[in-house]
Amino acid sequence: MSNEERELLIKALEYAEYQTLRDKAMKNQQVVHCTEDGVVYEEPARDVFVRLYNEPAPSF
């Protein structure tokens, strides 16, 4: 896989993550996270979306 292909793949995955998180935030759903020591927890998608993308939480 060339560097160009790798960069395109990474961009596509980042976009897919953005879309999925935005859709979950719009539906007031939870997302599952895992800490470095393996503790699994849920967090509102709206909080994660605002924190990661510095955008207002989406709504319908």
Secondary structure, DSSP 8 states (H G I E B T S, - for coil): --HHHHHHHHHHHHHHHHHHHHHHHHTT-EEEEE-TT--EEEEEHHHHHHHHH-S-----
